[in-house]
């Protein structure tokens, strides 16, 4: 056997199969086998005086309904039924063993009056806050330390009426950090399915410090001009499935996160074991799918397969910077189609700001073992921009079967620095850093 063949076999044996090794590729199948619980008790929001005229504020009705249904948590749980109509409300919270069901034609509409949104402290893994230091508005629909909660329907709709929040952010007139549409904190066994979400003030769906979260058959939409709207954010969460969904928003369609600088390092809860499949994604001024930049708790064991990415500034982005610490590793992305993307693949080691001046500049993030396989694209501006960190280069970045058709305005296909990996059957031809194996592979091959 020749030396070349021996070398190829050695490198092939070292190429990780993350879906197999980490189990993330099985998450959707495992979570999808859980059938929606048939709740033995059911009430309608109209039983609590709600009026679906789009004008009457129904916050108290939702709050009273959930309070009443708490008594059924140990009796098999209950369902809160929302019939057709326009149900205006401020923020409200859910309870254990509850199904919130929106009938076809039911539209929950978020109040645009900030006084109708509860104000709470910032999340511990984000320190002073995201938009600016200080408290934050509670999300429209909330769950905190809950178990077995379902938000579903027959294609009902939840509209965050986010324009007023985007304008307040632009004009610097926000009193507190923007709310999200739905947020689950420290919760377990959550299902969100068969709904349409419109115009989130910030994130459409945020799961943080949570486990076993199943997102299935949803549509999330916000204007391409909406400022920093993000679709789905698994954040310091594990065993998450996102599948069979369409997300079109202003910034990132799906963004995996795990805390910000010293606050994320101290909280130390990673995002791991996440499976994303059969999704249609647009992040107009951001990325179709992103990792970070807030990733100090770590992100690992992620599988993305069968996705269509379109009309986004970037397709797939890995973002971090000095002072973050943490890691992005063991990522397996395959069977991706792209269309009309500014830059197909981005890895940026100098992205994002810091929450304050207390971060440790010597906390260097690790970005390693990233596998991208069977990637095709058309009307692509730049194939890839991969800029690592001099003191902590990005390593083991493996590209295979990548074919990107550049648009007529393209002048540069790849740009790389402080990144090392391998490539096979990649068009256009990648930069030299992606044609040689990194130091770890080199030592093993010897």
C-alpha positions, 0 to 999 in steps of 0.5 A: 500500500502506498504512502499516499493511500495510507495517509488518506486512510488515516485521515478518513478514519479521523474524520468525525461522524458527529451525528453518530458520535454525539447522538444529535442526529437522533434527537428529532426522531426521539422527540417526535415520537412523543405524541401530543398529550390529550388533556382531560380538562379544557376551557376556552379563553372566552370562559374568562371574559376574553373578547376577540375584537382586536381592541379589548385587552385580554391580559387578565383573562389569559392570566386568570385562565392559566391560574385556574388551570394550575389546579389541574396540573396533578390531574392530567393537565389541561388545555386552554383553547383560543377560538377564532378572533383577534385576542389582544393581550400583554405578557402572560405566563403558562403553567405545568402540564398545559396545552395552549391551543390556537384554532384556525383563525385565532390570532393572539395580538401583542399589545404595543403599550409597554405598560402591558408588558411585565419587567424582569431582571436580565438573564444571569448568563448575559449580565447587564442585558442585550440591547443595553444594560438594565432590566428587560420586558418579559416575553409575550408568552412565558414559561419558567421552571415548567414541565410538559408544556405545549403551544400548538394549534390548527395553524393559529397565529401569534403576532408580536406587532414588532414595528413599534419595538424596532422603531424604539430601538432605532430611536434609542427610546426603549426604557428596557430591553426588548421582549421576545414572542415566546420564551421558556426558562429552565423548562423541560419537555416543551413542544411548539408546533403548527403555528405561525409567528409574526413580527417578534419584537426581538426573538420569535422563540427563545429556549434558555437553560432548558431541555427536550424542546421540540419545534415542529411545523412552524412559520416565523416571519418578520420584515427583512428591514426589522432590526435584529429580529431572530427566529429561533434561539436555542440558548444554553439548552440541550436536546433540541429539535427544530424541523419542518419549519420556515423562518424568514426574519430580519437578522438570523433565522436560527442562532445557537447561543450560550451566554456572554463573556464572563457571565456565560463562563460563570453560568457554564451551561452549554448548548448541545445535542441539537438537531435541525432538519428540513428547514427553510431559512432567511436571515436578511441582514444576518445569517440563515444559521449562526453559532454565537457570537454569545457562546461562552458556555459552549456549543457542541454536538450540533447536526444540521441536515436538509436545509434551504438557505436563501436571500441572506447576508450570510448562509452559515456563520460561526462567530466569536471573539477574544474574551468569549472563552467557551467553544464551538465544536463537533458541528456536522452540517450536510445536505444544504442548498443555498440561493442568493447568499452574500457569503456562503460560509463565515467563521469570524474570530473578531465578531461582537461586542462585550457586555462591560469592561470586566471580561477577561481578554485572555479567555480565548474561544475554541472553534474546532471540528466543523464538518460541512458536507454536500453543500450546493449554492447558486448566486453566491457573492463570496464562497467563504470568509474564515478569519480565526484568532491568531492565539487560537486558530480555528482547526479541523474545519473539513469541507467536502462535496461543496459546489457554489456557483458565484454570481457575476459580481464576485471577485474573490471566492475565499478569504482565510487566516488562522484557520486550518482544515481539509477539503475534498471536491470543493468548487471554487477552489478553497484557500490553501489553509483549507487544503492541508490538514491541521496540526492534530491531523498531521501528527496522527497521520505520522 
